[in-house]
Each structure stands twice: as structure tokens, then as C-alpha cells.
Amino acid sequence: MEYTAVKFKFRFEESFAADLFVAFLAENGFDSFENWEEGIEAYIPSEDFSEEELVEKITSFPYQGVELLDVNAIPDQNWNEEWEKNFFSPIVIGDECVIHSSFHKDVPQVQYDIQINPKMAFGTGHHATTSLIIAALLKAELQGKALLDMGCGTAVLAILAAMRGATPITAIDIDTWCVENANENAQINKIDNLDIRLGDARLLKGMHFDVILANINRNILLSDMKTYASCLNEQGELYLSGFYTEDIPILEAEALKHGLKTLEYKEKNNWAMMRLVKE
């Protein structure tokens, strides 16, 4: 698959605006990001990219201070090598979980060691939304519980859940690259109870879970909330992330319509994670 790389320079006055802009890009089709000293380089499948549409959408971003510097089409290549050279570094969460790639050496010895070779799939643990759910999963009771990882990306959340005893586990993503990468990462970590599928919430008809993880974005979460509630068992828990703190009341109101009560929410760099229960 051919990707297009778009380089952005930041001059934001607000410290949090850069993270918000990355989320803005993610909501508009970009699925991987590399930091550089003055901004980011973002990647999107070339078939989904229109420079004219991107420039138009950037004008709607609420914070001033972003400049589009360069656009380059890049052919299919070894994305693991690209991540090794440019971005992915080990991350430790809660002194219990380390996420790293095969090229990392001397990683900390912790209870949950997850190896991720991310290719172009989102979800290495660096982003606040992923790390928020990981931290929550480290405290959750998952032993023997049927779990869904919706919008699984690299499958890092599903892999951690499997290590903590969840079974069976279903992981779903709309991106063929994510499904391929999720399968590879499951094999690397010797996880054999992970059913990885290509598709969206329409696949959930007739399925039931004790725990659902959905780290996507506000609009999709709102659209799919009814479906999540319908396939969640009584007293089952729903973990939502991929949205800003100001979106919490909107998501909470929609959840209540479908019998879901908020138990808690956490915040990190203006991103939020909600934990809800089906009553």
C-alpha cells in the first residue's frame, strides 16, 4: 500500500494544541505520526488523501499555529525499519507493563512484557488514549472474561488483556494493515486466544462480552454506543477513549440512554478515558 507523508511545523501558543492536532489528523484518515524537532510528519494511505481537502479542513482547526510544509508519496516499504530509525521507543506504564519492539535492548523487567512491531498501525502506548486504557486494564479484574478490543490497531490492548487472563478475546479493526499487524503481534507475544477480524461494529450482531475496549474517536463512539450496550453482558464494563475531556458529558449522556453508567474517568494531556458499567 502506498502512503503519503505530510510534514507539519508547529507554532502553537497553547502547549496542548499539538496533541489536539494529531487527534484531528487521526479523525481525518491519518494513522501514524513521527515527531521532528519543530512538528510532526503524518502518514495517510494515498488513496484516502487530498491535499486540497486537507488544507480546507486545517482552516477549521480551532488553534492557530500549524504550517503544512511538505507532501510526499512514499511506496510500500519495511515500516518496522522506519519506526526503528525514527520514532518508536520503549514505554513503561505503572511499573508493571513495558511495551517495546524487537530492536529494543535492555528493556526493564516487569510483569507484563509486550513486544509490538507497529508497521503503520496506531497504538504503541505512547499516545495518551492508549496509555490511559492500559493503566486501567492493569487494575481491572479480567480473569476468564470475554473481551472485545474495538478499533484494535496493533492489538496492544488485547494482548495485555490476554496476559491478564481475559478469554476469549475478539479484536476488530477497519484497516487491513491493522488486522495484519495485530495478527503478527499476537504471534510474537504467543497469544493464541485472540480472534482478529476486519470490519466495524456491524460484526458485533449476536456477540456478547464482559468487557469492551473502544479507543477510537468521539463520533464513532457516539454512533456505536447502542451496539456496544446491546452486546455487553449485565454488569459488564465498557472502556472508552480517543476523545477530549470536553467530550465527556456528550458521551455520558449518550451512554445513559442505553443503560450505561459512568464509574470513573481519567484525564491526560486533555485526553480522556471513561469506564462505564451496564446496569
C-alpha positions in Angstrom: 0.0 0.0 0.0 1.3 3.4 -0.9 1.3 6.1 1.8 1.5 9.9 1.6 3.7 11.7 4.2 2.7 15.2 5.2 5.1 17.3 7.2 3.7 20.0 9.6 5.5 22.7 11.5 4.0 23.9 14.8 4.0 27.4 16.3 1.2 26.9 18.8 0.9 29.2 21.8 -1.1 26.5 23.7 1.1 23.6 24.9 -1.7 21.1 24.4 -2.6 22.1 20.8 -0.1 19.8 19.2 -1.8 16.7 20.7 -5.2 18.0 19.7 -3.9 18.5 16.1 -2.6 14.9 16.0 -6.1 13.7 17.1 -7.6 16.0 14.5 -5.5 14.3 11.8 -6.3 10.9 13.1 -10.0 11.7 12.7 -9.3 12.7 9.1 -7.6 9.5 7.9 -4.0 9.8 9.2 -2.9 6.7 11.1 0.8 7.1 12.0 2.9 10.0 13.2 6.6 10.8 13.6 7.9 13.7 15.7 10.5 16.0 14.4 12.1 19.0 16.2 9.5 21.5 15.1 6.4 19.5 14.5 5.3 16.1 13.1 5.2 14.1 9.9 1.9 12.3 9.5 1.1 9.3 7.2 -2.1 8.5 5.4 -3.0 5.9 2.7 -2.5 7.7 -0.6 -5.9 6.6 -1.8 -7.5 8.5 1.1 -5.5 11.7 0.7 -6.5 15.0 -0.9 -4.2 18.0 -0.3 -7.0 20.4 -1.2 -9.4 18.9 1.3 -6.7 18.8 4.0 -5.9 22.5 3.6 -9.6 23.3 3.8 -10.0 21.2 6.9 -7.0 22.7 8.6 -8.7 26.1 8.5 -11.4 24.7 10.8 -8.9 23.7 13.5 -9.6 25.9 16.5 -5.9 26.8 17.4 -3.6 28.9 15.2 0.0 27.9 14.6 0.3 25.0 12.2 2.0 25.2 8.8 1.9 22.5 6.1 5.5 22.2 4.8 5.7 19.2 2.5 3.7 16.4 0.9 5.4 13.3 -0.5 4.0 10.0 -1.8 6.1 7.0 -0.5 6.0 3.5 -1.7 5.3 0.4 0.3 8.3 -0.4 2.5 9.6 -2.1 5.6 7.7 0.0 8.2 9.4 -1.7 11.2 12.7 -0.3 10.0 11.2 3.1 9.6 9.8 3.1 13.1 13.2 1.8 14.4 15.0 4.7 12.8 12.6 7.4 13.5 10.2 7.0 16.4 9.2 4.0 18.4 10.9 3.9 21.9 10.1 1.6 24.8 7.4 2.7 27.2 6.8 1.6 30.8 3.3 2.1 32.3 2.7 1.8 36.0 6.0 0.0 36.6 4.1 -3.2 35.6 3.9 -3.1 31.8 6.6 -2.4 29.2 5.9 -2.1 25.5 8.8 -2.3 23.1 9.8 -3.6 19.7 12.2 -6.4 18.7 15.0 -4.0 18.1 15.0 -2.6 21.7 17.6 -3.9 24.1 17.9 -3.7 27.8 14.2 -3.1 28.4 13.0 -3.0 32.1 12.0 -6.3 33.7 8.3 -6.0 34.6 5.3 -8.4 35.0 3.8 -7.7 31.5 6.3 -7.6 28.7 4.7 -6.8 25.3 6.6 -6.8 22.1 5.0 -4.7 19.3 6.3 -4.3 15.8 3.9 -1.5 14.8 4.3 -1.1 11.0 1.8 1.7 10.2 -0.8 0.7 12.8 -1.8 3.1 15.6 -1.4 2.0 19.2 2.2 1.7 20.6 1.2 3.0 24.0 2.8 6.4 23.5 -0.5 8.2 22.9 -2.4 9.3 26.0 -5.5 7.5 24.9 -3.8 4.1 24.7 -1.8 4.6 27.9 -4.9 5.6 29.8 -6.7 2.3 28.9 -3.5 0.3 29.6 -3.3 1.8 33.1 -7.0 1.0 33.7 -6.5 -2.6 32.4 -3.6 -3.1 34.9 -6.2 -2.5 37.7 -9.1 -4.4 36.2 -10.3 -7.9 37.0 -10.1 -9.7 33.7 -9.6 -13.4 34.5 -11.9 -15.5 32.4 -13.8 -12.6 31.0 -14.9 -12.4 27.3 -13.4 -9.2 25.9 -13.7 -7.1 22.8 -10.9 -4.7 21.6 -12.8 -2.4 19.1 -10.5 -0.5 16.8 -7.6 -2.7 17.9 -4.8 -1.1 15.9 -1.6 -3.0 16.9 -3.7 -5.1 19.3 -1.6 -4.0 22.3 -4.7 -3.7 24.5 -6.0 -7.1 23.5 -2.5 -8.6 24.1 -2.3 -7.1 27.6 -5.8 -8.3 28.4 -4.9 -11.8 27.3 -1.8 -11.7 29.6 -4.1 -10.7 32.4 -6.4 -13.7 31.9 -9.2 -12.4 29.6 -10.6 -15.1 27.3 -11.9 -15.4 24.7 -10.8 -12.1 23.1 -12.1 -10.6 19.9 -10.2 -7.7 18.2 -11.7 -5.7 15.3 -10.4 -3.0 13.0 -11.5 -1.5 9.7 -7.9 -1.3 8.4 -6.4 -4.3 6.7 -2.9 -3.2 7.8 -4.0 -3.1 11.4 -5.5 -6.6 11.2 -2.3 -8.0 9.6 -0.2 -6.2 12.2 -2.4 -7.4 15.1 -2.1 -11.0 14.0 1.7 -10.6 13.8 1.9 -9.1 17.3 -0.3 -11.8 18.8 2.0 -14.4 17.4 5.1 -12.6 18.6 3.6 -12.5 22.1 2.4 -16.1 21.9 -1.2 -15.1 22.4 -3.5 -17.9 21.0 -6.9 -16.9 22.2 -7.3 -13.8 20.0 -9.8 -13.7 17.2 -8.9 -10.8 14.9 -11.4 -9.6 12.4 -11.6 -7.0 9.6 -14.7 -4.8 9.9 -16.7 -2.4 12.0 -19.5 -2.5 14.6 -21.8 -4.4 12.3 -19.7 -7.5 13.1 -20.9 -7.4 16.7 -24.5 -8.6 16.0 -25.3 -11.6 18.2 -22.0 -11.3 20.1 -21.7 -10.8 23.9 -18.8 -9.6 26.1 -18.0 -9.0 29.7 -15.5 -6.2 28.8 -15.4 -3.9 25.8 -12.5 -1.6 24.9 -13.1 1.1 22.3 -10.3 3.6 21.7 -11.5 5.3 18.6 -12.9 8.8 18.4 -15.9 10.7 19.7 -18.2 10.5 16.6 -17.7 6.7 16.1 -18.2 6.1 19.8 -21.4 8.1 19.8 -22.6 6.2 16.7 -21.8 2.8 18.0 -22.8 3.3 21.7 -26.1 1.5 21.3 -24.3 -1.5 19.7 -21.8 -1.7 22.4 -24.5 -1.7 25.1 -26.5 -4.4 23.3 -23.6 -6.8 23.2 -22.3 -6.1 26.7 -23.4 -8.6 29.4 -25.1 -7.3 32.6 -22.6 -5.7 34.9 -20.1 -5.7 32.0 -17.7 -2.8 31.7 -17.1 -0.5 28.7 -13.8 1.4 28.5 -13.9 4.4 26.1 -11.1 6.6 24.9 -10.0 8.6 21.9 -11.7 11.8 22.8 -11.1 15.1 24.6 -12.1 15.9 28.2 -14.8 18.3 26.9 -16.5 15.4 25.1 -17.2 13.5 28.4 -20.7 15.0 29.0 -21.8 14.2 25.5 -20.6 10.6 25.6 -22.0 10.2 29.1 -25.5 11.4 28.0 -25.5 9.0 25.1 -24.3 6.1 27.3 -27.2 6.7 29.8 -29.7 6.3 27.0 -28.6 2.7 26.7 -28.3 1.7 30.3 -24.6 2.5 30.8 -23.5 4.3 33.9 -20.1 6.1 34.3 -18.0 4.6 37.1 -15.0 6.9 36.6 -13.0 8.9 34.1 -9.3 9.7 33.8 -7.6 12.6 32.0 -4.1 13.0 30.4 -3.0 16.0 28.3 -6.6 16.9 27.7 -7.4 13.4 26.5 -9.9 11.3 28.5 -10.8 7.7 29.3 -14.2 6.6 30.7 -15.1 3.4 32.4 -18.8 2.5 32.4 -20.9 -0.4 33.6 -24.1 -1.9 32.1 -26.8 -1.9 34.9 
